[in-house]
Amino acid sequence: MEKIEIKVLGMTCEHCVKRVEKAILSTGKARNVKVDLTTGKVTFEKDESLSLEEIKNNIEMFGYKVEF
């Protein structure tokens, strides 16, 4: 598992945090997701077969912007 850190823009509440966590975990190839609402930093571990583009697409479907 590879540890990843990304920045997610547009989160404003705990509901947003849960949506981002769900978007990442729904791939079935990530774990240990930690979302910091204050900074927008999201860390997680991902399987090698999971692309960052897939993560980005899943999160952006909820209306947030992802920066690598």
N, C-alpha and C positions, 0 to 999 in steps of 0.2 A: 504494500500500500504506500502510495506517495502522499505526502502532506502538502496541501495546497492552501494558499491564502488569496482571496479575491476581495474586491470592494464592490458593494452593492449600494447604489444610490436610489433614493426615493422611499426608503423605509421610514415610517413615522410612528409606529406603535408596536406593541407586542404581537398583534395579529399579523403584521407584516413579517415579523421575525419567524413566526410559525409557518407562514406561507413559503418563505425562502427555505427554511429547513425541509419542509415537505417537498419542494421542488427538487432539492438535491437528493434527498433520500429516495424519492420515487424512481430514480434510475436503477436502484437495486445494487449499485456498484460503488456506493459511498457510505461512510460511517463517521462517527464522532464529529458531527456538525456543531459548530459553535458560532453563533451570530451575535455580534456586538452592535446593538441598535445605535449607540452614541457615535461610534466611529464608522459604522457601515462595514467593518471588516468581518469577513466570514472565513473561517478555517474549517477544513475537513480533510479526511483521508479518502483517497479514491483508488480504485482498481486501475491497473494500467490500460485496460480496454475501454475505460470511460474517457471520452474527450472533453476538453474544456468547452468546446463549442456546444456539446450536448447540454452541459451544465448551464451555460449562458442562455441557450434557447429556452430551457425549462424555467429559469428564473424570469427571463424577459417576457414570457407568456403572461405573467402576473402584473406586468407594467413597470417593472423595476429595470434599472440600467446596470449592467455589469462592466467592471473595469478589471483587466488583468494586470 
